[in-house]
Amino acid sequence: MRTESPQHLRARYNDIIEEVFSTQAKMDASRFEWSRNEYRDRIKELQKQARKLDQQINNLTEFGAELLNDARVLK
């Protein structure tokens, strides 16, 4: 399994956050309760995806820092 770069993950994260705000605006403008519920569900799913990506980015950053420390010790 290929690990994605933090930059790529951050770009995906930013796209998701942008969609959250867009969906929030649509929900706020909606007059129909069923549409509002669909938008709420979409926002929850997007937030879940964003949290998962954020955790992946943090894990990669921590792993990179550990590798950097290991390289410094080996010098």
mmCIF file of the N, C-alpha and C atoms, coordinates in Angstrom:
data_MODEL
# 
_entry.id   MODEL 
# 
loop_
_atom_site.group_PDB 
_atom_site.id 
_atom_site.type_symbol 
_atom_site.label_atom_id 
_atom_site.label_alt_id 
_atom_site.label_comp_id 
_atom_site.label_asym_id 
_atom_site.label_entity_id 
_atom_site.label_seq_id 
_atom_site.pdbx_PDB_ins_code 
_atom_site.Cartn_x 
_atom_site.Cartn_y 
_atom_site.Cartn_z 
_atom_site.occupancy 
_atom_site.B_iso_or_equiv 
_atom_site.pdbx_formal_charge 
_atom_site.auth_seq_id 
_atom_site.auth_comp_id 
_atom_site.auth_asym_id 
_atom_site.auth_atom_id 
_atom_site.pdbx_PDB_model_num 
ATOM 1   N N  . MET A 1 1  ? 0.829   -1.169 0.000  1.00 0.00 ? 1  MET A N  1 
ATOM 2   C CA . MET A 1 1  ? 0.000   0.000  0.000  1.00 0.00 ? 1  MET A CA 1 
ATOM 3   C C  . MET A 1 1  ? 0.884   1.247  0.000  1.00 0.00 ? 1  MET A C  1 
ATOM 4   N N  . ARG A 1 2  ? 0.671   2.139  -0.932 1.00 0.00 ? 2  ARG A N  1 
ATOM 5   C CA . ARG A 1 2  ? 1.463   3.342  -1.074 1.00 0.00 ? 2  ARG A CA 1 
ATOM 6   C C  . ARG A 1 2  ? 0.944   4.412  -0.111 1.00 0.00 ? 2  ARG A C  1 
ATOM 7   N N  . THR A 1 3  ? 1.870   5.002  0.615  1.00 0.00 ? 3  THR A N  1 
ATOM 8   C CA . THR A 1 3  ? 1.505   6.068  1.531  1.00 0.00 ? 3  THR A CA 1 
ATOM 9   C C  . THR A 1 3  ? 1.503   7.383  0.761  1.00 0.00 ? 3  THR A C  1 
ATOM 10  N N  . GLU A 1 4  ? 0.457   8.160  0.938  1.00 0.00 ? 4  GLU A N  1 
ATOM 11  C CA . GLU A 1 4  ? 0.367   9.437  0.261  1.00 0.00 ? 4  GLU A CA 1 
ATOM 12  C C  . GLU A 1 4  ? 1.171   10.488 1.010  1.00 0.00 ? 4  GLU A C  1 
ATOM 13  N N  . SER A 1 5  ? 1.649   11.481 0.281  1.00 0.00 ? 5  SER A N  1 
ATOM 14  C CA . SER A 1 5  ? 2.440   12.533 0.905  1.00 0.00 ? 5  SER A CA 1 
ATOM 15  C C  . SER A 1 5  ? 1.549   13.418 1.776  1.00 0.00 ? 5  SER A C  1 
ATOM 16  N N  . PRO A 1 6  ? 2.142   14.027 2.800  1.00 0.00 ? 6  PRO A N  1 
ATOM 17  C CA . PRO A 1 6  ? 1.359   14.944 3.632  1.00 0.00 ? 6  PRO A CA 1 
ATOM 18  C C  . PRO A 1 6  ? 0.764   16.097 2.810  1.00 0.00 ? 6  PRO A C  1 
ATOM 19  N N  . GLN A 1 7  ? 1.480   16.550 1.786  1.00 0.00 ? 7  GLN A N  1 
ATOM 20  C CA . GLN A 1 7  ? 0.973   17.646 0.961  1.00 0.00 ? 7  GLN A CA 1 
ATOM 21  C C  . GLN A 1 7  ? -0.293  17.225 0.221  1.00 0.00 ? 7  GLN A C  1 
ATOM 22  N N  . HIS A 1 8  ? -0.287  16.006 -0.315 1.00 0.00 ? 8  HIS A N  1 
ATOM 23  C CA . HIS A 1 8  ? -1.465  15.508 -1.024 1.00 0.00 ? 8  HIS A CA 1 
ATOM 24  C C  . HIS A 1 8  ? -2.633  15.328 -0.056 1.00 0.00 ? 8  HIS A C  1 
ATOM 25  N N  . LEU A 1 9  ? -2.351  14.777 1.106  1.00 0.00 ? 9  LEU A N  1 
ATOM 26  C CA . LEU A 1 9  ? -3.397  14.602 2.110  1.00 0.00 ? 9  LEU A CA 1 
ATOM 27  C C  . LEU A 1 9  ? -3.942  15.948 2.567  1.00 0.00 ? 9  LEU A C  1 
ATOM 28  N N  . ARG A 1 10 ? -3.062  16.935 2.745  1.00 0.00 ? 10 ARG A N  1 
ATOM 29  C CA . ARG A 1 10 ? -3.502  18.259 3.175  1.00 0.00 ? 10 ARG A CA 1 
ATOM 30  C C  . ARG A 1 10 ? -4.390  18.900 2.103  1.00 0.00 ? 10 ARG A C  1 
ATOM 31  N N  . ALA A 1 11 ? -4.047  18.700 0.817  1.00 0.00 ? 11 ALA A N  1 
ATOM 32  C CA . ALA A 1 11 ? -4.877  19.246 -0.264 1.00 0.00 ? 11 ALA A CA 1 
ATOM 33  C C  . ALA A 1 11 ? -6.264  18.603 -0.240 1.00 0.00 ? 11 ALA A C  1 
ATOM 34  N N  . ARG A 1 12 ? -6.322  17.277 -0.035 1.00 0.00 ? 12 ARG A N  1 
ATOM 35  C CA . ARG A 1 12 ? -7.617  16.598 0.071  1.00 0.00 ? 12 ARG A CA 1 
ATOM 36  C C  . ARG A 1 12 ? -8.398  17.095 1.281  1.00 0.00 ? 12 ARG A C  1 
ATOM 37  N N  . TYR A 1 13 ? -7.699  17.281 2.392  1.00 0.00 ? 13 TYR A N  1 
ATOM 38  C CA . TYR A 1 13 ? -8.319  17.802 3.616  1.00 0.00 ? 13 TYR A CA 1 
ATOM 39  C C  . TYR A 1 13 ? -8.922  19.182 3.347  1.00 0.00 ? 13 TYR A C  1 
ATOM 40  N N  . ASN A 1 14 ? -8.157  20.052 2.698  1.00 0.00 ? 14 ASN A N  1 
ATOM 41  C CA . ASN A 1 14 ? -8.644  21.403 2.396  1.00 0.00 ? 14 ASN A CA 1 
ATOM 42  C C  . ASN A 1 14 ? -9.862  21.360 1.480  1.00 0.00 ? 14 ASN A C  1 
ATOM 43  N N  . ASP A 1 15 ? -9.859  20.446 0.498  1.00 0.00 ? 15 ASP A N  1 
ATOM 44  C CA . ASP A 1 15 ? -11.020 20.298 -0.384 1.00 0.00 ? 15 ASP A CA 1 
ATOM 45  C C  . ASP A 1 15 ? -12.260 19.882 0.409  1.00 0.00 ? 15 ASP A C  1 
ATOM 46  N N  . ILE A 1 16 ? -12.086 18.976 1.344  1.00 0.00 ? 16 ILE A N  1 
ATOM 47  C CA . ILE A 1 16 ? -13.209 18.512 2.165  1.00 0.00 ? 16 ILE A CA 1 
ATOM 48  C C  . ILE A 1 16 ? -13.736 19.656 3.024  1.00 0.00 ? 16 ILE A C  1 
ATOM 49  N N  . ILE A 1 17 ? -12.842 20.401 3.639  1.00 0.00 ? 17 ILE A N  1 
ATOM 50  C CA . ILE A 1 17 ? -13.269 21.522 4.485  1.00 0.00 ? 17 ILE A CA 1 
ATOM 51  C C  . ILE A 1 17 ? -14.018 22.553 3.638  1.00 0.00 ? 17 ILE A C  1 
ATOM 52  N N  . GLU A 1 18 ? -13.536 22.809 2.437  1.00 0.00 ? 18 GLU A N  1 
ATOM 53  C CA . GLU A 1 18 ? -14.221 23.745 1.536  1.00 0.00 ? 18 GLU A CA 1 
ATOM 54  C C  . GLU A 1 18 ? -15.628 23.245 1.212  1.00 0.00 ? 18 GLU A C  1 
ATOM 55  N N  . GLU A 1 19 ? -15.749 21.931 0.991  1.00 0.00 ? 19 GLU A N  1 
ATOM 56  C CA . GLU A 1 19 ? -17.076 21.367 0.713  1.00 0.00 ? 19 GLU A CA 1 
ATOM 57  C C  . GLU A 1 19 ? -17.986 21.455 1.937  1.00 0.00 ? 19 GLU A C  1 
ATOM 58  N N  . VAL A 1 20 ? -17.420 21.318 3.133  1.00 0.00 ? 20 VAL A N  1 
ATOM 59  C CA . VAL A 1 20 ? -18.214 21.456 4.359  1.00 0.00 ? 20 VAL A CA 1 
ATOM 60  C C  . VAL A 1 20 ? -18.850 22.848 4.406  1.00 0.00 ? 20 VAL A C  1 
ATOM 61  N N  . PHE A 1 21 ? -18.039 23.873 4.154  1.00 0.00 ? 21 PHE A N  1 
ATOM 62  C CA . PHE A 1 21 ? -18.566 25.236 4.192  1.00 0.00 ? 21 PHE A CA 1 
ATOM 63  C C  . PHE A 1 21 ? -19.610 25.468 3.106  1.00 0.00 ? 21 PHE A C  1 
ATOM 64  N N  . SER A 1 22 ? -19.367 24.919 1.927  1.00 0.00 ? 22 SER A N  1 
ATOM 65  C CA . SER A 1 22 ? -20.326 25.049 0.827  1.00 0.00 ? 22 SER A CA 1 
ATOM 66  C C  . SER A 1 22 ? -21.641 24.355 1.168  1.00 0.00 ? 22 SER A C  1 
ATOM 67  N N  . THR A 1 23 ? -21.544 23.155 1.718  1.00 0.00 ? 23 THR A N  1 
ATOM 68  C CA . THR A 1 23 ? -22.738 22.404 2.104  1.00 0.00 ? 23 THR A CA 1 
ATOM 69  C C  . THR A 1 23 ? -23.480 23.110 3.232  1.00 0.00 ? 23 THR A C  1 
ATOM 70  N N  . GLN A 1 24 ? -22.728 23.686 4.159  1.00 0.00 ? 24 GLN A N  1 
ATOM 71  C CA . GLN A 1 24 ? -23.346 24.439 5.261  1.00 0.00 ? 24 GLN A CA 1 
ATOM 72  C C  . GLN A 1 24 ? -24.154 25.619 4.706  1.00 0.00 ? 24 GLN A C  1 
ATOM 73  N N  . ALA A 1 25 ? -23.594 26.310 3.732  1.00 0.00 ? 25 ALA A N  1 
ATOM 74  C CA . ALA A 1 25 ? -24.300 27.445 3.124  1.00 0.00 ? 25 ALA A CA 1 
ATOM 75  C C  . ALA A 1 25 ? -25.572 26.981 2.416  1.00 0.00 ? 25 ALA A C  1 
ATOM 76  N N  . LYS A 1 26 ? -25.484 25.851 1.715  1.00 0.00 ? 26 LYS A N  1 
ATOM 77  C CA . LYS A 1 26 ? -26.663 25.306 1.037  1.00 0.00 ? 26 LYS A CA 1 
ATOM 78  C C  . LYS A 1 26 ? -27.726 24.910 2.054  1.00 0.00 ? 26 LYS A C  1 
ATOM 79  N N  . MET A 1 27 ? -27.280 24.300 3.156  1.00 0.00 ? 27 MET A N  1 
ATOM 80  C CA . MET A 1 27 ? -28.222 23.891 4.190  1.00 0.00 ? 27 MET A CA 1 
ATOM 81  C C  . MET A 1 27 ? -28.915 25.113 4.791  1.00 0.00 ? 27 MET A C  1 
ATOM 82  N N  . ASP A 1 28 ? -28.136 26.143 5.056  1.00 0.00 ? 28 ASP A N  1 
ATOM 83  C CA . ASP A 1 28 ? -28.708 27.357 5.636  1.00 0.00 ? 28 ASP A CA 1 
ATOM 84  C C  . ASP A 1 28 ? -29.725 28.004 4.699  1.00 0.00 ? 28 ASP A C  1 
ATOM 85  N N  . ALA A 1 29 ? -29.511 27.866 3.396  1.00 0.00 ? 29 ALA A N  1 
ATOM 86  C CA . ALA A 1 29 ? -30.407 28.474 2.414  1.00 0.00 ? 29 ALA A CA 1 
ATOM 87  C C  . ALA A 1 29 ? -31.625 27.605 2.101  1.00 0.00 ? 29 ALA A C  1 
ATOM 88  N N  . SER A 1 30 ? -31.574 26.344 2.531  1.00 0.00 ? 30 SER A N  1 
ATOM 89  C CA . SER A 1 30 ? -32.651 25.417 2.198  1.00 0.00 ? 30 SER A CA 1 
ATOM 90  C C  . SER A 1 30 ? -33.898 25.691 3.037  1.00 0.00 ? 30 SER A C  1 
ATOM 91  N N  . ARG A 1 31 ? -35.027 25.620 2.368  1.00 0.00 ? 31 ARG A N  1 
ATOM 92  C CA . ARG A 1 31 ? -36.300 25.821 3.069  1.00 0.00 ? 31 ARG A CA 1 
ATOM 93  C C  . ARG A 1 31 ? -36.955 24.489 3.428  1.00 0.00 ? 31 ARG A C  1 
ATOM 94  N N  . PHE A 1 32 ? -36.440 23.402 2.897  1.00 0.00 ? 32 PHE A N  1 
ATOM 95  C CA . PHE A 1 32 ? -37.072 22.098 3.089  1.00 0.00 ? 32 PHE A CA 1 
ATOM 96  C C  . PHE A 1 32 ? -36.324 21.299 4.147  1.00 0.00 ? 32 PHE A C  1 
ATOM 97  N N  . GLU A 1 33 ? -37.055 20.795 5.114  1.00 0.00 ? 33 GLU A N  1 
ATOM 98  C CA . GLU A 1 33 ? -36.445 20.062 6.224  1.00 0.00 ? 33 GLU A CA 1 
ATOM 99  C C  . GLU A 1 33 ? -35.679 18.828 5.737  1.00 0.00 ? 33 GLU A C  1 
ATOM 100 N N  . TRP A 1 34 ? -36.244 18.095 4.747  1.00 0.00 ? 34 TRP A N  1 
ATOM 101 C CA . TRP A 1 34 ? -35.543 16.898 4.264  1.00 0.00 ? 34 TRP A CA 1 
ATOM 102 C C  . TRP A 1 34 ? -34.216 17.272 3.627  1.00 0.00 ? 34 TRP A C  1 
ATOM 103 N N  . SER A 1 35 ? -34.154 18.398 2.946  1.00 0.00 ? 35 SER A N  1 
ATOM 104 C CA . SER A 1 35 ? -32.882 18.834 2.357  1.00 0.00 ? 35 SER A CA 1 
ATOM 105 C C  . SER A 1 35 ? -31.890 19.185 3.459  1.00 0.00 ? 35 SER A C  1 
ATOM 106 N N  . ARG A 1 36 ? -32.370 19.861 4.469  1.00 0.00 ? 36 ARG A N  1 
ATOM 107 C CA . ARG A 1 36 ? -31.496 20.228 5.586  1.00 0.00 ? 36 ARG A CA 1 
ATOM 108 C C  . ARG A 1 36 ? -30.911 18.979 6.239  1.00 0.00 ? 36 ARG A C  1 
ATOM 109 N N  . ASN A 1 37 ? -31.728 17.950 6.397  1.00 0.00 ? 37 ASN A N  1 
ATOM 110 C CA . ASN A 1 37 ? -31.247 16.699 6.992  1.00 0.00 ? 37 ASN A CA 1 
ATOM 111 C C  . ASN A 1 37 ? -30.197 16.044 6.104  1.00 0.00 ? 37 ASN A C  1 
ATOM 112 N N  . GLU A 1 38 ? -30.423 16.050 4.804  1.00 0.00 ? 38 GLU A N  1 
ATOM 113 C CA . GLU A 1 38 ? -29.424 15.498 3.877  1.00 0.00 ? 38 GLU A CA 1 
ATOM 114 C C  . GLU A 1 38 ? -28.123 16.278 3.955  1.00 0.00 ? 38 GLU A C  1 
ATOM 115 N N  . TYR A 1 39 ? -28.213 17.588 4.029  1.00 0.00 ? 39 TYR A N  1 
ATOM 116 C CA . TYR A 1 39 ? -27.011 18.411 4.146  1.00 0.00 ? 39 TYR A CA 1 
ATOM 117 C C  . TYR A 1 39 ? -26.290 18.153 5.459  1.00 0.00 ? 39 TYR A C  1 
ATOM 118 N N  . ARG A 1 40 ? -27.051 18.003 6.546  1.00 0.00 ? 40 ARG A N  1 
ATOM 119 C CA . ARG A 1 40 ? -26.432 17.701 7.844  1.00 0.00 ? 40 ARG A CA 1 
ATOM 120 C C  . ARG A 1 40 ? -25.675 16.372 7.785  1.00 0.00 ? 40 ARG A C  1 
ATOM 121 N N  . ASP A 1 41 ? -26.308 15.374 7.164  1.00 0.00 ? 41 ASP A N  1 
ATOM 122 C CA . ASP A 1 41 ? -25.652 14.072 7.039  1.00 0.00 ? 41 ASP A CA 1 
ATOM 123 C C  . ASP A 1 41 ? -24.372 14.180 6.218  1.00 0.00 ? 41 ASP A C  1 
ATOM 124 N N  . ARG A 1 42 ? -24.418 14.961 5.138  1.00 0.00 ? 42 ARG A N  1 
ATOM 125 C CA . ARG A 1 42 ? -23.235 15.143 4.287  1.00 0.00 ? 42 ARG A CA 1 
ATOM 126 C C  . ARG A 1 42 ? -22.137 15.856 5.060  1.00 0.00 ? 42 ARG A C  1 
ATOM 127 N N  . ILE A 1 43 ? -22.502 16.858 5.831  1.00 0.00 ? 43 ILE A N  1 
ATOM 128 C CA . ILE A 1 43 ? -21.512 17.585 6.626  1.00 0.00 ? 43 ILE A CA 1 
ATOM 129 C C  . ILE A 1 43 ? -20.855 16.650 7.638  1.00 0.00 ? 43 ILE A C  1 
ATOM 130 N N  . LYS A 1 44 ? -21.657 15.827 8.299  1.00 0.00 ? 44 LYS A N  1 
ATOM 131 C CA . LYS A 1 44 ? -21.096 14.876 9.272  1.00 0.00 ? 44 LYS A CA 1 
ATOM 132 C C  . LYS A 1 44 ? -20.110 13.923 8.600  1.00 0.00 ? 44 LYS A C  1 
ATOM 133 N N  . GLU A 1 45 ? -20.468 13.427 7.418  1.00 0.00 ? 45 GLU A N  1 
ATOM 134 C CA . GLU A 1 45 ? -19.580 12.517 6.689  1.00 0.00 ? 45 GLU A CA 1 
ATOM 135 C C  . GLU A 1 45 ? -18.292 13.225 6.273  1.00 0.00 ? 45 GLU A C  1 
ATOM 136 N N  . LEU A 1 46 ? -18.404 14.448 5.790  1.00 0.00 ? 46 LEU A N  1 
ATOM 137 C CA . LEU A 1 46 ? -17.222 15.209 5.394  1.00 0.00 ? 46 LEU A CA 1 
ATOM 138 C C  . LEU A 1 46 ? -16.322 15.495 6.588  1.00 0.00 ? 46 LEU A C  1 
ATOM 139 N N  . GLN A 1 47 ? -16.918 15.825 7.721  1.00 0.00 ? 47 GLN A N  1 
ATOM 140 C CA . GLN A 1 47 ? -16.122 16.077 8.920  1.00 0.00 ? 47 GLN A CA 1 
ATOM 141 C C  . GLN A 1 47 ? -15.404 14.814 9.375  1.00 0.00 ? 47 GLN A C  1 
ATOM 142 N N  . LYS A 1 48 ? -16.067 13.671 9.246  1.00 0.00 ? 48 LYS A N  1 
ATOM 143 C CA . LYS A 1 48 ? -15.441 12.395 9.597  1.00 0.00 ? 48 LYS A CA 1 
ATOM 144 C C  . LYS A 1 48 ? -14.235 12.134 8.683  1.00 0.00 ? 48 LYS A C  1 
ATOM 145 N N  . GLN A 1 49 ? -14.405 12.378 7.389  1.00 0.00 ? 49 GLN A N  1 
ATOM 146 C CA . GLN A 1 49 ? -13.304 12.200 6.434  1.00 0.00 ? 49 GLN A CA 1 
ATOM 147 C C  . GLN A 1 49 ? -12.158 13.162 6.755  1.00 0.00 ? 49 GLN A C  1 
ATOM 148 N N  . ALA A 1 50 ? -12.495 14.392 7.091  1.00 0.00 ? 50 ALA A N  1 
ATOM 149 C CA . ALA A 1 50 ? -11.471 15.391 7.397  1.00 0.00 ? 50 ALA A CA 1 
ATOM 150 C C  . ALA A 1 50 ? -10.676 14.990 8.644  1.00 0.00 ? 50 ALA A C  1 
ATOM 151 N N  . ARG A 1 51 ? -11.372 14.503 9.669  1.00 0.00 ? 51 ARG A N  1 
ATOM 152 C CA . ARG A 1 51 ? -10.665 14.055 10.882 1.00 0.00 ? 51 ARG A CA 1 
ATOM 153 C C  . ARG A 1 51 ? -9.718  12.900 10.565 1.00 0.00 ? 51 ARG A C  1 
ATOM 154 N N  . LYS A 1 52 ? -10.166 11.970 9.716  1.00 0.00 ? 52 LYS A N  1 
ATOM 155 C CA . LYS A 1 52 ? -9.334  10.831 9.345  1.00 0.00 ? 52 LYS A CA 1 
ATOM 156 C C  . LYS A 1 52 ? -8.088  11.303 8.587  1.00 0.00 ? 52 LYS A C  1 
ATOM 157 N N  . LEU A 1 53 ? -8.267  12.213 7.641  1.00 0.00 ? 53 LEU A N  1 
ATOM 158 C CA . LEU A 1 53 ? -7.125  12.741 6.901  1.00 0.00 ? 53 LEU A CA 1 
ATOM 159 C C  . LEU A 1 53 ? -6.185  13.512 7.812  1.00 0.00 ? 53 LEU A C  1 
ATOM 160 N N  . ASP A 1 54 ? -6.733  14.294 8.722  1.00 0.00 ? 54 ASP A N  1 
ATOM 161 C CA . ASP A 1 54 ? -5.907  15.053 9.647  1.00 0.00 ? 54 ASP A CA 1 
ATOM 162 C C  . ASP A 1 54 ? -5.059  14.116 10.503 1.00 0.00 ? 54 ASP A C  1 
ATOM 163 N N  . GLN A 1 55 ? -5.646  13.000 10.921 1.00 0.00 ? 55 GLN A N  1 
ATOM 164 C CA . GLN A 1 55 ? -4.894  12.023 11.712 1.00 0.00 ? 55 GLN A CA 1 
ATOM 165 C C  . GLN A 1 55 ? -3.781  11.390 10.879 1.00 0.00 ? 55 GLN A C  1 
ATOM 166 N N  . GLN A 1 56 ? -4.072  11.089 9.605  1.00 0.00 ? 56 GLN A N  1 
ATOM 167 C CA . GLN A 1 56 ? -3.042  10.535 8.726  1.00 0.00 ? 56 GLN A CA 1 
ATOM 168 C C  . GLN A 1 56 ? -1.889  11.525 8.561  1.00 0.00 ? 56 GLN A C  1 
ATOM 169 N N  . ILE A 1 57 ? -2.222  12.795 8.388  1.00 0.00 ? 57 ILE A N  1 
ATOM 170 C CA . ILE A 1 57 ? -1.191  13.828 8.238  1.00 0.00 ? 57 ILE A CA 1 
ATOM 171 C C  . ILE A 1 57 ? -0.344  13.904 9.506  1.00 0.00 ? 57 ILE A C  1 
ATOM 172 N N  . ASN A 1 58 ? -1.000  13.900 10.658 1.00 0.00 ? 58 ASN A N  1 
ATOM 173 C CA . ASN A 1 58 ? -0.262  13.942 11.926 1.00 0.00 ? 58 ASN A CA 1 
ATOM 174 C C  . ASN A 1 58 ? 0.641   12.728 12.089 1.00 0.00 ? 58 ASN A C  1 
ATOM 175 N N  . ASN A 1 59 ? 0.138   11.552 11.730 1.00 0.00 ? 59 ASN A N  1 
ATOM 176 C CA . ASN A 1 59 ? 0.943   10.333 11.842 1.00 0.00 ? 59 ASN A CA 1 
ATOM 177 C C  . ASN A 1 59 ? 2.166   10.401 10.942 1.00 0.00 ? 59 ASN A C  1 
ATOM 178 N N  . LEU A 1 60 ? 1.974   10.872 9.707  1.00 0.00 ? 60 LEU A N  1 
ATOM 179 C CA . LEU A 1 60 ? 3.106   10.994 8.783  1.00 0.00 ? 60 LEU A CA 1 
ATOM 180 C C  . LEU A 1 60 ? 4.123   12.019 9.277  1.00 0.00 ? 60 LEU A C  1 
ATOM 181 N N  . THR A 1 61 ? 3.634   13.103 9.836  1.00 0.00 ? 61 THR A N  1 
ATOM 182 C CA . THR A 1 61 ? 4.524   14.133 10.363 1.00 0.00 ? 61 THR A CA 1 
ATOM 183 C C  . THR A 1 61 ? 5.337   13.596 11.528 1.00 0.00 ? 61 THR A C  1 
ATOM 184 N N  . GLU A 1 62 ? 4.675   12.882 12.433 1.00 0.00 ? 62 GLU A N  1 
ATOM 185 C CA . GLU A 1 62 ? 5.381   12.280 13.571 1.00 0.00 ? 62 GLU A CA 1 
ATOM 186 C C  . GLU A 1 62 ? 6.403   11.248 13.097 1.00 0.00 ? 62 GLU A C  1 
ATOM 187 N N  . PHE A 1 63 ? 6.017   10.433 12.115 1.00 0.00 ? 63 PHE A N  1 
ATOM 188 C CA . PHE A 1 63 ? 6.929   9.421  11.579 1.00 0.00 ? 63 PHE A CA 1 
ATOM 189 C C  . PHE A 1 63 ? 8.150   10.092 10.954 1.00 0.00 ? 63 PHE A C  1 
ATOM 190 N N  . GLY A 1 64 ? 7.919   11.171 10.219 1.00 0.00 ? 64 GLY A N  1 
ATOM 191 C CA . GLY A 1 64 ? 9.025   11.912 9.611  1.00 0.00 ? 64 GLY A CA 1 
ATOM 192 C C  . GLY A 1 64 ? 9.956   12.477 10.666 1.00 0.00 ? 64 GLY A C  1 
ATOM 193 N N  . ALA A 1 65 ? 9.391   12.996 11.736 1.00 0.00 ? 65 ALA A N  1 
ATOM 194 C CA . ALA A 1 65 ? 10.211  13.539 12.816 1.00 0.00 ? 65 ALA A CA 1 
ATOM 195 C C  . ALA A 1 65 ? 11.039  12.436 13.482 1.00 0.00 ? 65 ALA A C  1 
ATOM 196 N N  . GLU A 1 66 ? 10.444  11.267 13.660 1.00 0.00 ? 66 GLU A N  1 
ATOM 197 C CA . GLU A 1 66 ? 11.184  10.135 14.233 1.00 0.00 ? 66 GLU A CA 1 
ATOM 198 C C  . GLU A 1 66 ? 12.333  9.717  13.325 1.00 0.00 ? 66 GLU A C  1 
ATOM 199 N N  . LEU A 1 67 ? 12.079  9.663  12.016 1.00 0.00 ? 67 LEU A N  1 
ATOM 200 C CA . LEU A 1 67 ? 13.140  9.314  11.065 1.00 0.00 ? 67 LEU A CA 1 
ATOM 201 C C  . LEU A 1 67 ? 14.259  10.347 11.098 1.00 0.00 ? 67 LEU A C  1 
ATOM 202 N N  . LEU A 1 68 ? 13.895  11.607 11.196 1.00 0.00 ? 68 LEU A N  1 
ATOM 203 C CA . LEU A 1 68 ? 14.895  12.666 11.269 1.00 0.00 ? 68 LEU A CA 1 
ATOM 204 C C  . LEU A 1 68 ? 15.741  12.531 12.526 1.00 0.00 ? 68 LEU A C  1 
ATOM 205 N N  . ASN A 1 69 ? 15.096  12.215 13.656 1.00 0.00 ? 69 ASN A N  1 
ATOM 206 C CA . ASN A 1 69 ? 15.845  12.011 14.914 1.00 0.00 ? 69 ASN A CA 1 
ATOM 207 C C  . ASN A 1 69 ? 16.775  10.816 14.781 1.00 0.00 ? 69 ASN A C  1 
ATOM 208 N N  . ASP A 1 70 ? 16.294  9.727  14.190 1.00 0.00 ? 70 ASP A N  1 
ATOM 209 C CA . ASP A 1 70 ? 17.119  8.539  13.990 1.00 0.00 ? 70 ASP A CA 1 
ATOM 210 C C  . ASP A 1 70 ? 18.319  8.853  13.112 1.00 0.00 ? 70 ASP A C  1 
ATOM 211 N N  . ALA A 1 71 ? 18.109  9.641  12.074 1.00 0.00 ? 71 ALA A N  1 
ATOM 212 C CA . ALA A 1 71 ? 19.216  10.007 11.173 1.00 0.00 ? 71 ALA A CA 1 
ATOM 213 C C  . ALA A 1 71 ? 20.243  10.850 11.905 1.00 0.00 ? 71 ALA A C  1 
ATOM 214 N N  . ARG A 1 72 ? 19.773  11.741 12.778 1.00 0.00 ? 72 ARG A N  1 
ATOM 215 C CA . ARG A 1 72 ? 20.709  12.580 13.553 1.00 0.00 ? 72 ARG A CA 1 
ATOM 216 C C  . ARG A 1 72 ? 21.540  11.728 14.519 1.00 0.00 ? 72 ARG A C  1 
ATOM 217 N N  . VAL A 1 73 ? 20.912  10.718 15.106 1.00 0.00 ? 73 VAL A N  1 
ATOM 218 C CA . VAL A 1 73 ? 21.630  9.837  16.047 1.00 0.00 ? 73 VAL A CA 1 
ATOM 219 C C  . VAL A 1 73 ? 22.676  9.024  15.318 1.00 0.00 ? 73 VAL A C  1 
ATOM 220 N N  . LEU A 1 74 ? 22.381  8.617  14.084 1.00 0.00 ? 74 LEU A N  1 
ATOM 221 C CA . LEU A 1 74 ? 23.328  7.800  13.308 1.00 0.00 ? 74 LEU A CA 1 
ATOM 222 C C  . LEU A 1 74 ? 24.517  8.589  12.797 1.00 0.00 ? 74 LEU A C  1 
ATOM 223 N N  . LYS A 1 75 ? 24.413  9.905  12.771 1.00 0.00 ? 75 LYS A N  1 
ATOM 224 C CA . LYS A 1 75 ? 25.544  10.725 12.276 1.00 0.00 ? 75 LYS A CA 1 
ATOM 225 C C  . LYS A 1 75 ? 26.722  10.580 13.113 1.00 0.00 ? 75 LYS A C  1 
# 
